[in-house]
Amino acid sequence: MQLCRHQLEPGEIDHELIWLAVSVGSLALAAVWFALGLPWPRCAFHEVTGLPCMTCGMTRCAIQFFHGNLLTALKWNPLVFATLCGIVAFDLYAFATLTMHAPRLRISFSMQRAKTFVRISIILAFALNWIYLLSHWRDF
């Protein structure tokens, strides 16, 4: 796995602009949703089984995160908390890169072993997060 600096070529997809717009747009949509008092999303898996799914607590985690209650957000759903931290870090990087017209950072996988390691790590993160949620199922 290698981190490279890359100058954006004409006609090349601007991932920083696209994903910054998606994340800011999603945040705005969520804020409007809750400001209008629309109903909270319901989890069909939880309603049927009484157990939390892999993403249970995601809404509560995000609300606590954006209110600055980071420890409470972490307790609701550690994987979503880590994802939100990553999104904030990416958005700051994307904003800085776009405003300064700086070279873009890209991750390249030179070996199949690195790709396999990343895939297994992601699956393991989901599994460990679900085990955590199942061990705290009474909170949901």
Backbone bond lengths (Angstrom), bond angles and torsions (degrees), N, CA, C in turn:
res aa  C-N    CA-C-N  psi(-1)  N-CA   C-N-CA  omega(-1)  CA-C   N-CA-C  phi
1 M - - - 1.435 - - 1.523 107.81 -
2 Q 1.331 115.84 133.95 1.450 120.45 -174.34 1.518 109.43 -139.00
3 L 1.332 116.15 138.34 1.449 122.31 176.70 1.521 108.05 -101.49
4 C 1.334 116.16 122.39 1.466 121.51 -176.10 1.523 109.94 -121.07
5 R 1.343 115.82 149.77 1.461 121.94 171.31 1.522 107.21 -95.69
6 H 1.317 115.64 136.19 1.463 120.09 -172.52 1.526 108.85 -141.43
7 Q 1.320 116.89 126.70 1.457 120.84 175.38 1.525 108.07 -79.78
8 L 1.309 116.73 131.62 1.460 121.49 -178.58 1.530 110.32 -66.82
9 E 1.313 116.26 125.86 1.466 122.44 179.88 1.535 109.54 -86.29
10 P 1.324 117.96 152.98 1.472 119.99 175.89 1.537 110.25 -59.88
11 G 1.312 116.59 133.15 1.456 121.89 -179.90 1.517 114.13 86.06
12 E 1.327 117.93 -7.59 1.461 121.49 179.59 1.535 109.42 -78.98
13 I 1.316 116.84 146.88 1.462 121.65 179.84 1.528 109.48 -65.03
14 D 1.308 115.73 129.86 1.465 121.85 179.80 1.536 108.34 -93.35
15 H 1.322 116.03 86.28 1.466 121.13 -176.81 1.521 112.24 -61.65
16 E 1.319 116.86 -36.43 1.463 119.71 -179.55 1.532 110.55 -61.98
17 L 1.313 117.65 -45.32 1.458 121.35 179.85 1.527 111.01 -66.16
18 I 1.319 116.68 -45.42 1.466 120.57 -178.10 1.522 110.89 -61.66
19 W 1.335 117.76 -51.55 1.462 120.36 -173.91 1.517 112.55 -74.88
20 L 1.323 117.93 -27.70 1.463 119.76 172.67 1.527 109.40 -66.18
21 A 1.325 117.25 -44.17 1.462 121.00 178.66 1.531 110.97 -63.82
22 V 1.324 117.72 -40.77 1.467 121.22 179.18 1.527 110.67 -63.45
23 S 1.332 117.63 -46.02 1.468 119.25 -177.10 1.527 111.78 -69.40
24 V 1.332 118.02 -41.81 1.467 120.49 178.60 1.536 109.97 -67.80
25 G 1.314 116.86 -39.80 1.470 120.43 176.80 1.523 112.19 -63.80
26 S 1.327 116.96 -40.34 1.465 120.83 177.75 1.520 111.26 -64.75
27 L 1.319 116.78 -41.51 1.463 120.82 177.60 1.526 110.43 -62.61
28 A 1.314 116.98 -43.54 1.467 121.14 178.78 1.524 110.90 -63.24
29 L 1.325 116.63 -42.93 1.465 120.81 178.80 1.525 111.27 -62.64
30 A 1.333 116.73 -42.46 1.470 120.35 178.60 1.525 110.81 -64.82
31 A 1.324 117.26 -40.78 1.464 120.78 179.67 1.528 110.84 -63.14
32 V 1.326 116.41 -43.07 1.472 120.42 177.82 1.525 110.03 -64.64
33 W 1.326 116.95 -41.91 1.468 122.30 179.99 1.532 110.32 -55.22
34 F 1.329 116.09 -51.04 1.462 119.88 -177.30 1.526 111.96 -75.31
35 A 1.333 118.33 -30.96 1.461 121.30 177.48 1.523 110.97 -65.62
36 L 1.327 116.44 -33.57 1.468 120.80 178.26 1.524 112.18 -79.62
37 G 1.321 116.51 -8.09 1.463 120.11 178.99 1.515 113.54 75.33
38 L 1.306 116.95 23.93 1.460 120.35 178.40 1.533 108.93 -67.63
39 P 1.329 117.92 156.46 1.475 119.76 -174.71 1.526 112.49 -66.48
40 W 1.319 114.84 148.22 1.459 121.53 177.12 1.519 109.33 -67.82
41 P 1.307 117.44 149.13 1.469 119.70 176.56 1.529 110.42 -62.12
42 R 1.315 116.51 143.20 1.464 122.19 178.88 1.524 108.65 -107.53
43 C 1.314 115.87 145.47 1.461 121.55 -179.73 1.531 108.97 -99.62
44 A 1.322 116.64 112.90 1.464 120.93 -178.89 1.531 111.10 -64.62
45 F 1.336 117.30 -39.05 1.466 121.15 179.34 1.527 110.37 -60.79
46 H 1.317 116.91 -44.64 1.466 121.54 -179.72 1.527 110.81 -66.25
47 E 1.317 116.52 -39.89 1.466 119.71 -179.10 1.520 111.88 -66.57
48 V 1.326 117.19 -34.62 1.468 120.81 -178.84 1.534 111.41 -80.16
49 T 1.340 116.99 -44.99 1.467 120.24 -172.85 1.526 114.12 -98.87
50 G 1.331 117.66 -22.30 1.454 120.86 -174.11 1.524 112.71 80.50
51 L 1.317 116.72 0.76 1.465 122.15 179.79 1.523 109.51 -108.75
52 P 1.325 116.95 152.67 1.467 118.80 178.84 1.529 111.71 -74.11
53 C 1.321 115.78 143.69 1.462 120.47 172.70 1.522 108.53 -84.07
54 M 1.321 118.02 -177.44 1.466 121.42 -177.87 1.524 113.00 -65.17
55 T 1.322 117.33 -22.18 1.463 119.48 -177.79 1.522 112.75 -111.75
56 C 1.322 118.40 8.01 1.461 120.22 179.31 1.517 109.70 -59.88
57 G 1.317 115.56 140.00 1.455 121.74 -177.71 1.510 112.70 87.76
58 M 1.331 117.12 1.23 1.457 120.76 -176.95 1.533 111.55 -63.18
59 T 1.311 117.86 -45.02 1.460 121.03 -179.13 1.523 110.23 -65.22
60 R 1.332 116.63 -47.08 1.464 120.31 179.78 1.528 110.93 -64.06
61 C 1.335 116.74 -37.11 1.465 120.97 177.30 1.529 110.33 -62.61
62 A 1.319 116.76 -45.51 1.470 120.85 -179.19 1.525 111.24 -64.95
63 I 1.319 117.27 -41.47 1.468 120.45 179.25 1.524 110.06 -62.21
64 Q 1.333 116.72 -46.90 1.466 120.34 179.27 1.532 110.90 -64.50
65 F 1.323 116.74 -39.53 1.466 121.79 179.35 1.527 110.85 -59.40
66 F 1.327 116.33 -48.85 1.459 119.95 -176.42 1.525 112.95 -76.99
67 H 1.336 117.42 -12.84 1.462 120.97 171.56 1.529 111.08 -89.99
68 G 1.324 117.45 -2.22 1.455 121.25 177.26 1.521 114.58 87.90
69 N 1.329 118.00 5.99 1.464 122.32 177.96 1.528 108.62 -89.68
70 L 1.322 116.06 74.20 1.461 121.44 -169.73 1.527 112.73 -67.30
71 L 1.320 118.93 -39.55 1.461 120.72 -179.93 1.524 110.78 -66.16
72 T 1.323 116.78 -41.40 1.463 120.29 177.18 1.524 110.26 -64.53
73 A 1.325 117.08 -41.18 1.465 120.76 178.15 1.524 110.57 -61.45
74 L 1.322 116.43 -42.68 1.467 120.90 178.81 1.525 111.16 -60.98
75 K 1.312 117.35 -38.98 1.469 121.25 -179.62 1.525 112.16 -68.16
76 W 1.336 117.61 -32.45 1.461 119.46 -178.93 1.524 111.92 -68.33
77 N 1.329 116.81 -45.18 1.462 119.36 179.89 1.531 108.73 -161.97
78 P 1.337 117.77 100.21 1.463 120.98 -176.12 1.536 114.25 -59.33
79 L 1.319 117.51 -37.56 1.464 119.86 -178.44 1.526 111.15 -69.03
80 V 1.312 116.96 -41.43 1.461 120.58 177.38 1.530 109.53 -66.18
81 F 1.333 117.37 -39.45 1.462 121.42 176.78 1.529 110.08 -58.62
82 A 1.326 117.30 -48.23 1.462 121.06 179.06 1.532 110.89 -62.65
83 T 1.317 116.96 -38.80 1.460 121.12 178.15 1.522 111.02 -64.52
84 L 1.332 116.98 -43.33 1.463 120.22 178.14 1.522 111.41 -63.21
85 C 1.329 117.09 -40.20 1.475 120.30 176.04 1.531 110.05 -61.26
86 G 1.326 116.72 -42.16 1.462 120.78 178.08 1.515 112.36 -64.61
87 I 1.319 117.03 -39.08 1.462 120.92 179.29 1.528 110.63 -66.13
88 V 1.334 116.51 -42.74 1.468 119.91 177.95 1.532 109.66 -61.97
89 A 1.331 117.38 -44.92 1.463 120.81 179.02 1.523 110.54 -61.97
90 F 1.335 117.58 -43.90 1.466 120.51 178.97 1.518 110.92 -63.88
91 D 1.332 117.36 -42.37 1.466 120.10 -179.54 1.524 111.73 -62.45
92 L 1.327 117.16 -40.22 1.465 120.24 176.59 1.527 110.97 -63.90
93 Y 1.343 115.83 -43.95 1.468 120.53 176.86 1.532 110.30 -61.55
94 A 1.341 117.51 -47.02 1.464 121.39 -177.57 1.523 111.12 -63.15
95 F 1.331 116.66 -43.02 1.462 119.72 179.03 1.529 110.94 -62.43
96 A 1.323 116.72 -45.71 1.473 120.66 179.07 1.526 110.98 -63.17
97 T 1.312 116.91 -42.51 1.463 121.21 -179.61 1.526 111.28 -64.64
98 L 1.322 116.42 -43.11 1.463 120.16 -179.01 1.524 111.65 -68.40
99 T 1.319 117.35 -39.85 1.465 118.85 -177.76 1.524 112.37 -73.91
100 M 1.332 117.25 -29.81 1.469 120.08 -178.17 1.528 112.79 -99.42
101 H 1.336 117.90 0.52 1.467 122.35 -178.18 1.529 110.52 51.72
102 A 1.313 115.80 42.69 1.465 122.00 -176.37 1.527 110.62 -85.20
103 P 1.336 116.95 162.09 1.466 120.03 173.63 1.528 110.11 -61.04
104 R 1.308 115.81 149.98 1.454 122.40 -176.53 1.520 110.09 -92.47
105 L 1.313 116.23 147.32 1.456 121.30 174.83 1.522 109.14 -90.09
106 R 1.314 116.44 135.48 1.459 122.06 178.28 1.521 108.72 -134.12
107 I 1.312 115.50 142.68 1.462 121.44 176.16 1.525 107.33 -100.33
108 S 1.314 115.82 129.46 1.461 118.98 176.45 1.525 108.45 -123.46
109 F 1.301 114.16 141.19 1.457 121.07 178.74 1.519 107.85 -105.68
110 S 1.319 115.50 112.24 1.458 119.27 -176.77 1.524 112.63 -87.48
111 M 1.330 116.17 -20.84 1.468 119.46 -178.47 1.522 110.26 -125.84
112 Q 1.306 115.70 149.18 1.458 121.30 177.92 1.526 110.95 -63.32
113 R 1.343 117.29 -31.35 1.463 120.88 -179.71 1.527 110.81 -62.04
114 A 1.318 117.40 -37.30 1.463 121.04 179.43 1.525 110.25 -66.14
115 K 1.332 117.21 -42.58 1.464 120.96 177.72 1.521 110.58 -61.79
116 T 1.333 115.92 -43.89 1.465 120.89 179.62 1.524 110.29 -63.36
117 F 1.323 117.23 -42.34 1.461 121.33 179.34 1.531 111.05 -60.53
118 V 1.323 117.47 -44.59 1.464 121.41 179.84 1.522 110.54 -64.57
119 R 1.321 117.56 -43.58 1.472 120.87 178.92 1.523 111.37 -61.33
120 I 1.326 117.30 -46.14 1.467 121.23 179.83 1.524 110.16 -65.08
121 S 1.315 117.77 -38.55 1.472 121.58 178.67 1.523 111.20 -62.25
122 I 1.323 117.08 -40.97 1.460 121.11 179.45 1.524 110.53 -66.70
123 I 1.323 116.90 -44.84 1.471 120.56 178.27 1.525 110.01 -62.28
124 L 1.317 117.47 -42.02 1.456 122.14 178.74 1.532 111.14 -63.87
125 A 1.326 117.44 -39.88 1.469 121.14 178.17 1.524 110.50 -61.96
126 F 1.347 117.33 -43.96 1.461 120.57 177.17 1.525 111.14 -62.31
127 A 1.324 117.18 -43.95 1.460 121.23 -179.30 1.526 111.52 -64.10
128 L 1.328 117.36 -46.57 1.458 120.50 179.56 1.531 111.75 -64.44
129 N 1.329 116.29 -37.50 1.455 119.69 177.36 1.529 110.65 -63.83
130 W 1.324 116.77 -41.96 1.463 119.81 -179.64 1.527 110.45 -67.01
131 I 1.320 117.27 -38.61 1.469 120.32 175.98 1.525 109.62 -60.48
132 Y 1.331 117.13 -43.45 1.462 120.77 176.98 1.527 110.29 -59.00
133 L 1.330 117.23 -47.73 1.464 120.63 -178.57 1.519 111.54 -63.74
134 L 1.336 116.92 -40.22 1.465 120.06 178.56 1.526 111.47 -65.45
135 S 1.317 116.73 -32.92 1.470 119.61 179.46 1.535 111.26 -74.52
136 H 1.322 117.32 -15.55 1.470 121.84 177.69 1.532 111.15 -117.13
137 W 1.331 117.79 30.56 1.463 121.23 -171.53 1.511 113.36 -62.90
138 R 1.314 119.21 -22.85 1.467 120.58 -179.52 1.535 111.60 -69.50
139 D 1.328 116.97 -19.89 1.466 120.38 177.87 1.518 112.31 -72.17
140 F 1.329 116.67 -18.89 1.452 120.11 -176.01 1.501 109.55 -96.74
